[in-house]
Every structure is written in structure tokens, then in C-alpha cells.
Amino acid sequence: MAGCDHSVAARPLSLSRATVSLFLLQARTAASFLLLLLFGTVAAQGQLRFDATVIDAGTMTEDDAPRHYRFVGRNVSGHALKVEKVSASCGCTRATVEPMEIAPEDSCVVSVTFSPNRYPGTIDSSVFVYLAGHPSAPAARLTLTGMVLPGADIWSRFPHKMGVLRLKQRKAAVEVVGHATRPSARILCGNSGNAPLRLSSLVLPPYARLSTEPAVVEPGAEADLVITVVADLIPATLPAVFTFPVIIEGVDGRPSDRTVHVTVSREEKK
């Protein structure tokens, strides 16, 4: 019996002229956009020339006062330039420029203020200078480098105090999606005292739970304060968004000073 070939011969993919034309149009559009972006970036960056684009700020501590630096740039474009804006990559840095309008061969000064408080670690902060007509292509990137050492108050990153307990924040948000779930919110905290802390709450709504990870917060250690919501125990009479207080036990202070407010948002029952 003669053998039969059951393989299916490959067929060339057939595309309509309209499909091919659309594909080519999209490709040309994308290429044009990339070229415009590239040319815009090159054009913007070639108009201002700075004496230095990186300044080493050296070593400082969180306790130091804000420090000030100057970047001097010159208009080498051959025509007047207008600075549209300056922006910083970090909240630790503020920048201004003077003057905003620069005549050919004239100079401008970008003044940068760096605040080390609450920003320990390596400094790598950039300021971007944008010219009018080039809103998405910075004409210059000016960078501060250096190091910030921790200050005398190692708990400065935790601005909220409850006795010796220090917290990043006193508010939390929990989003409940679906039933039979137990979503939670976490607040980073630390023990600034000399004795271990065991935190709890005596008055909690039946749908809320409080714990810490780890369960015991040793002196000088950090932990997560965990507020958990049991979705099935939330009364149907409560609105879709509501807030309840959590009074922390295990630290000194008035109840109002030991309270965390938790906002819950949930899907309404249909």
C-alpha cells in the first residue's frame, strides 16, 4: 500500500494592500517621532554649556543645615534662550535659575539647595534645565554627589511619637476586595527606648486585628505595625468607605496621642 503524505504544505501569508500600507505608515510615524525626539534632545543640549555638570558635595550629616551650590552655564547657541523650567529628581533638592532669559554668550546661574535632613545615604540628585520649545528634552542635567551620614537622632525618619514608640505615619488605608479576605496595612515603627515593647489594643472593632512583626520590638529595633481587617465581619450597615481608630497599648501617653486612624474602602454588596 502506497504511503500517504499527511503533512500540510506551508502557505505564504497573504496580506491585503491596506494592511501593508497601514503597517508601513505606522512604522514611518514611529521612526519620525523617534528622530524628532532625538534631534530635539541634541538641539536642546547643544545650546547651554556649563562649566561643570557634576559637583561633589562631600560628606555631611542629617543634622547639617541646607547647603547651597551654583552651576554656571553659557548660551552658545548664537541666539537668545529662555529657560522654561528647572526640576529636581529628589525632594531633598530645590533649584532656581537666574536669569530666565539669556542673551547670546551671556551666562546663567542655576542655584541648587540640598537639604540633608531625613536623607541619609549616598547623594545622587539631579537637576534638569528645560528651554522654551523643548518641554520634554532637558538642555542640561546637573548632578550633586556625596554622602549624608545619619544624624544624632537616629529616629528622625520616624516623625510621629507615641512615648518611646516612633512611627512613620499615624494613618493607614486598607482596601477590601471581595469577601472572606483579610487585607492589612503596615506602618513602619521603631523602639527608641531601653526596654522591649509589646504592643496591643484593648478596644478594637470586631472586624479589626492588631499585631507587630516581630511580636516583640527590641530597643533600637524597627518593626511593622500590622492592622488587619476581616472582611466578613464588617457590618453591612457601614458605608463603603469608613474610618476607625486604633488606640495603641504598651506605650505611655494619652489615648489621643496613641491613636492610629485606619480608613477602609470596600466593594459595596450588590
NORJO-V382317 format. One record per pair of residues at least 12 apart in sequence whose C-alpha atoms are under 10 Angstrom apart, sorted by sequence separation. I is the first residue (numbers start at 0). J is the second residue. D is the distance in whole Angstrom. If there is no record, write none. Layout:
I/J/D
I/J/D
//
This chain:
56/68/8
84/96/8
96/108/6
97/109/7
127/139/6
128/140/7
154/166/9
155/167/10
171/183/9
172/184/6
173/185/9
198/210/7
199/211/8
211/223/5
212/224/7
245/257/8
246/258/4
247/259/8
55/68/10
83/96/10
95/108/8
96/109/4
97/110/8
126/139/8
127/140/5
128/141/8
154/167/10
171/184/6
172/185/9
197/210/9
198/211/7
210/223/8
211/224/5
212/225/7
244/257/10
245/258/5
246/259/6
54/68/8
82/96/8
95/109/6
96/110/6
111/125/10
125/139/10
126/140/6
127/141/6
170/184/10
171/185/7
197/211/8
210/224/6
211/225/6
244/258/6
245/259/5
246/260/9
54/69/9
82/97/9
84/99/9
94/109/7
95/110/5
96/111/9
111/126/8
125/140/6
126/141/5
127/142/9
170/185/10
171/186/7
196/211/10
199/214/10
209/224/7
210/225/5
211/226/9
243/258/10
244/259/6
245/260/6
54/70/8
82/98/8
83/99/8
94/110/6
95/111/7
110/126/10
125/141/5
126/142/6
170/186/8
197/213/10
198/214/8
209/225/6
210/226/7
243/259/9
244/260/5
245/261/7
53/70/9
81/98/9
82/99/5
83/100/9
93/110/8
94/111/4
95/112/9
109/126/9
124/141/8
125/142/4
126/143/8
168/185/10
169/186/8
197/214/7
198/215/8
208/225/8
209/226/5
210/227/8
243/260/6
244/261/6
51/69/10
52/70/7
81/99/6
82/100/6
93/111/6
94/112/6
124/142/6
125/143/6
168/186/7
196/214/9
197/215/5
198/216/8
208/226/6
209/227/6
242/260/7
243/261/5
244/262/9
51/70/7
52/71/9
80/99/8
81/100/4
82/101/8
92/111/7
93/112/5
94/113/9
109/128/9
123/142/7
124/143/5
125/144/9
167/186/7
168/187/8
196/215/6
197/216/7
207/226/7
208/227/5
209/228/9
226/245/9
242/261/5
243/262/7
50/70/7
51/71/8
52/72/9
80/100/6
81/101/6
92/112/6
93/113/7
122/142/9
123/143/6
124/144/7
166/186/7
167/187/6
168/188/9
195/215/6
196/216/5
197/217/9
207/227/6
208/228/6
241/261/8
242/262/4
243/263/8
49/70/7
50/71/6
51/72/8
79/100/7
80/101/5
81/102/9
91/112/8
92/113/5
93/114/9
122/143/7
123/144/5
124/145/9
166/187/6
167/188/6
195/216/6
196/217/6
206/227/8
207/228/5
208/229/8
241/262/6
242/263/6
49/71/6
50/72/6
79/101/6
80/102/6
91/113/6
92/114/6
122/144/5
123/145/7
165/187/9
166/188/4
167/189/9
194/216/9
195/217/4
196/218/8
206/228/6
207/229/6
240/262/7
241/263/5
242/264/9
48/71/8
49/72/4
50/73/8
78/101/9
79/102/4
80/103/8
90/113/9
91/114/5
92/115/9
121/144/7
122/145/5
123/146/9
165/188/5
166/189/7
188/211/9
194/217/7
195/218/6
205/228/9
206/229/5
207/230/9
240/263/6
241/264/7
47/71/10
48/72/5
49/73/6
78/102/7
79/103/5
85/109/9
87/111/9
89/113/10
90/114/9
91/115/7
121/145/6
122/146/5
164/188/7
165/189/5
166/190/9
183/207/9
187/211/10
193/217/8
194/218/6
195/219/9
204/228/10
205/229/8
206/230/7
239/263/8
240/264/4
241/265/9
47/72/6
48/73/5
49/74/9
67/92/10
69/94/10
71/96/10
77/102/8
78/103/5
79/104/9
80/105/10
82/107/10
91/116/8
120/145/9
121/146/5
122/147/7
164/189/6
165/190/6
181/206/9
183/208/9
185/210/10
186/211/9
187/212/10
190/215/10
191/216/10
192/217/9
193/218/5
194/219/9
195/220/9
199/224/10
206/231/8
207/232/9
238/263/10
239/264/6
240/265/6
46/72/10
47/73/6
48/74/7
65/91/9
66/92/10
67/93/10
68/94/9
69/95/10
70/96/9
71/97/10
74/100/10
76/102/9
77/103/5
78/104/9
79/105/9
91/117/9
120/146/6
121/147/6
163/189/8
164/190/5
165/191/7
181/207/9
183/209/10
185/211/9
190/216/6
191/217/9
192/218/6
193/219/8
198/224/9
206/232/5
207/233/9
238/264/9
239/265/5
240/266/9
46/73/8
47/74/5
48/75/7
65/92/9
67/94/10
69/96/10
74/101/7
75/102/9
76/103/7
77/104/7
91/118/7
119/146/8
120/147/5
121/148/9
163/190/6
164/191/6
165/192/10
181/208/10
185/212/10
189/216/7
190/217/7
191/218/6
192/219/7
205/232/7
206/233/6
238/265/9
239/266/6
240/267/9
46/74/6
47/75/6
48/76/9
73/101/8
74/102/7
75/103/6
76/104/8
90/118/9
118/146/10
119/147/5
120/148/6
160/188/10
162/190/9
163/191/5
164/192/8
188/216/9
189/217/9
190/218/5
191/219/5
192/220/10
204/232/9
205/233/8
206/234/8
238/266/10
239/267/6
45/74/9
46/75/5
47/76/7
72/101/10
73/102/9
74/103/5
75/104/6
89/118/10
118/147/7
119/148/6
120/149/8
159/188/9
160/189/10
161/190/10
162/191/9
163/192/5
189/218/8
190/219/5
191/220/8
204/233/9
205/234/9
238/267/8
239/268/9
45/75/8
46/76/5
73/103/8
74/104/5
75/105/8
100/130/10
111/141/9
113/143/9
117/147/9
118/148/9
119/149/6
157/187/8
162/192/9
163/193/9
189/219/7
190/220/6
191/221/9
237/267/10
45/76/7
46/77/8
73/104/6
74/105/6
75/106/9
91/122/10
94/125/10
95/126/10
99/130/9
100/131/10
111/142/10
115/146/9
116/147/9
118/149/8
119/150/8
157/188/7
160/191/10
163/194/9
189/220/6
190/221/6
46/78/9
72/104/10
73/105/6
74/106/6
92/124/7
94/126/7
96/128/9
109/141/9
111/143/9
115/147/6
116/148/10
117/149/8
118/150/10
156/188/10
157/189/8
164/196/8
188/220/9
189/221/4
190/222/8
233/265/10
235/267/9
43/76/10
46/79/10
47/80/9
72/105/9
73/106/4
74/107/8
89/122/10
91/124/8
92/125/8
93/126/8
94/127/9
95/128/10
114/147/10
115/148/9
116/149/9
117/150/9
156/189/10
163/196/9
188/221/6
189/222/6
226/259/10
228/261/10
235/268/8
42/76/9
46/80/8
72/106/5
73/107/6
89/123/9
90/124/9
92/126/8
94/128/10
115/149/9
116/150/8
154/188/10
164/198/10
187/221/7
188/222/5
189/223/8
71/106/7
72/107/5
73/108/9
88/123/9
89/124/6
115/150/9
154/189/8
187/222/6
188/223/6
189/224/9
226/261/8
228/263/8
230/265/9
71/107/6
72/108/6
88/124/6
89/125/8
117/153/10
154/190/9
186/222/8
187/223/5
188/224/7
207/243/9
209/245/8
70/107/8
71/108/5
72/109/8
87/124/7
88/125/5
89/126/9
117/154/9
118/155/10
119/156/9
154/191/7
185/222/10
186/223/6
187/224/6
208/245/10
69/107/10
70/108/6
71/109/6
87/125/6
88/126/6
117/155/6
118/156/8
153/191/9
185/223/6
186/224/5
187/225/9
207/245/9
209/247/9
69/108/6
70/109/5
71/110/9
86/125/8
87/126/4
88/127/8
116/155/8
117/156/6
152/191/10
184/223/9
185/224/6
186/225/7
204/243/8
68/108/10
69/109/6
70/110/7
86/126/6
87/127/6
116/156/9
117/157/9
184/224/8
185/225/5
186/226/8
203/243/9
204/244/9
68/109/8
69/110/5
70/111/8
85/126/7
86/127/5
87/128/9
117/158/10
184/225/6
185/226/7
203/244/8
204/245/9
68/110/6
69/111/6
85/127/5
86/128/7
183/225/7
184/226/5
185/227/9
202/244/9
203/245/7
67/110/7
68/111/5
69/112/9
84/127/8
85/128/5
86/129/8
183/226/5
184/227/7
202/245/7
203/246/8
67/111/6
68/112/6
84/128/6
85/129/6
182/226/9
183/227/4
184/228/9
201/245/9
202/246/7
66/111/8
67/112/5
68/113/8
83/128/8
84/129/5
85/130/9
181/226/10
182/227/6
183/228/6
200/245/7
201/246/8
202/247/9
66/112/6
67/113/6
82/128/7
83/129/6
84/130/7
181/227/6
182/228/6
183/229/9
199/245/9
200/246/6
201/247/8
202/248/10
65/112/6
66/113/5
67/114/9
82/129/6
83/130/5
84/131/8
180/227/10
181/228/5
182/229/7
199/246/8
200/247/5
201/248/7
65/113/5
66/114/7
81/129/9
82/130/4
83/131/5
180/228/8
181/229/5
182/230/8
199/247/6
200/248/5
64/113/9
65/114/4
66/115/8
81/130/6
82/131/6
83/132/8
180/229/6
181/230/6
198/247/7
199/248/5
200/249/8
64/114/7
65/115/7
80/130/7
81/131/6
82/132/10
83/133/9
84/134/9
179/229/7
180/230/6
181/231/9
198/248/6
199/249/7
63/114/8
64/115/7
65/116/8
80/131/8
81/132/9
82/133/10
83/134/8
86/137/10
92/143/9
178/229/9
179/230/6
180/231/7
197/248/8
198/249/5
199/250/10
62/114/10
63/115/7
64/116/8
80/132/10
85/137/9
164/216/9
178/230/6
179/231/6
196/248/10
197/249/6
198/250/8
61/114/8
62/115/7
63/116/7
84/137/9
87/140/10
173/226/9
175/228/8
177/230/8
178/231/6
179/232/9
196/249/7
197/250/9
47/101/10
61/115/5
62/116/6
85/139/10
86/140/10
87/141/9
88/142/10
164/218/10
171/225/10
172/226/9
173/227/8
174/228/9
175/229/9
176/230/8
177/231/9
178/232/9
195/249/10
196/250/8
207/261/10
60/115/7
61/116/4
62/117/9
85/140/10
87/142/10
163/218/9
166/221/10
171/226/8
173/228/8
175/230/7
178/233/10
59/115/8
60/116/8
61/117/6
82/138/9
165/221/9
166/222/10
174/230/10
46/103/10
47/104/10
49/106/9
56/113/9
60/117/10
61/118/7
164/221/10
166/223/9
48/106/9
49/107/9
60/118/9
61/119/6
166/224/9
200/258/10
47/106/9
49/108/9
60/119/8
61/120/10
47/107/9
49/109/10
59/119/9
60/120/9
59/120/10
58/120/10
58/121/9
58/122/9
175/239/10
57/122/9
154/219/9
175/240/10
56/122/8
153/219/9
174/240/9
55/122/9
56/123/10
72/139/9
173/240/10
55/123/10
173/242/10
53/123/10
172/242/9
53/124/10
70/141/8
171/242/10
53/125/9
70/142/10
170/242/10
52/125/10
186/259/10
52/126/10
170/244/9
68/143/9
170/245/10
169/245/10
184/261/9
184/262/10
184/263/10
183/263/10
47/128/9
182/263/10
47/130/9
164/247/10
44/128/10
46/130/9
63/147/9
43/128/10
44/129/9
62/147/10
63/148/10
164/249/9
43/129/8
44/130/9
56/142/10
57/143/9
58/144/9
59/145/8
60/146/8
61/147/6
62/148/9
161/247/9
163/249/10
164/250/7
43/130/7
52/139/8
53/140/9
54/141/8
55/142/9
56/143/6
57/144/7
58/145/6
59/146/6
60/147/5
61/148/6
62/149/8
63/150/8
161/248/10
162/249/9
163/250/7
164/251/9
169/256/10
178/265/10
43/131/9
52/140/7
53/141/6
54/142/6
55/143/6
56/144/6
57/145/5
58/146/5
59/147/5
60/148/4
61/149/6
62/150/5
161/249/10
162/250/6
163/251/8
169/257/9
170/258/9
171/259/8
172/260/9
173/261/7
174/262/8
175/263/7
176/264/9
177/265/8
178/266/9
43/132/9
44/133/10
52/141/5
53/142/5
54/143/5
55/144/5
56/145/5
57/146/6
58/147/6
59/148/6
60/149/6
61/150/5
62/151/7
161/250/7
162/251/5
163/252/10
169/258/7
170/259/6
171/260/6
172/261/6
173/262/6
174/263/6
175/264/6
176/265/6
177/266/7
43/133/7
48/138/9
49/139/8
51/141/8
52/142/6
53/143/6
54/144/6
55/145/6
56/146/8
57/147/9
58/148/7
59/149/9
60/150/5
61/151/8
62/152/8
161/251/7
162/252/6
169/259/5
170/260/5
171/261/5
172/262/5
173/263/5
174/264/5
175/265/5
176/266/6
177/267/9
178/268/10
42/133/9
43/134/10
47/138/7
48/139/8
49/140/10
51/142/9
52/143/9
53/144/7
54/145/9
55/146/9
56/147/10
59/150/9
60/151/9
61/152/9
161/252/7
162/253/10
168/259/8
169/260/6
170/261/6
171/262/6
172/263/6
173/264/6
174/265/6
175/266/7
176/267/10
177/268/9
43/135/10
44/136/8
46/138/7
47/139/7
49/141/9
61/153/9
160/252/10
161/253/9
168/260/10
169/261/9
170/262/8
171/263/9
172/264/8
173/265/8
174/266/9
175/267/10
39/132/9
40/133/8
43/136/7
44/137/7
45/138/7
46/139/9
62/155/10
161/254/10
164/257/9
166/259/10
39/133/7
40/134/10
42/136/9
43/137/7
44/138/4
45/139/9
61/155/9
161/255/10
162/256/9
39/134/10
40/135/8
41/136/8
42/137/10
43/138/5
44/139/6
161/256/6
162/257/8
39/135/9
40/136/5
41/137/9
42/138/8
43/139/8
44/140/9
160/256/8
161/257/6
36/133/10
39/136/6
40/137/7
41/138/8
159/256/10
160/257/8
161/258/9
38/136/10
39/137/9
40/138/7
159/257/10
36/135/8
37/136/9
39/138/10
40/139/10
36/136/8
//
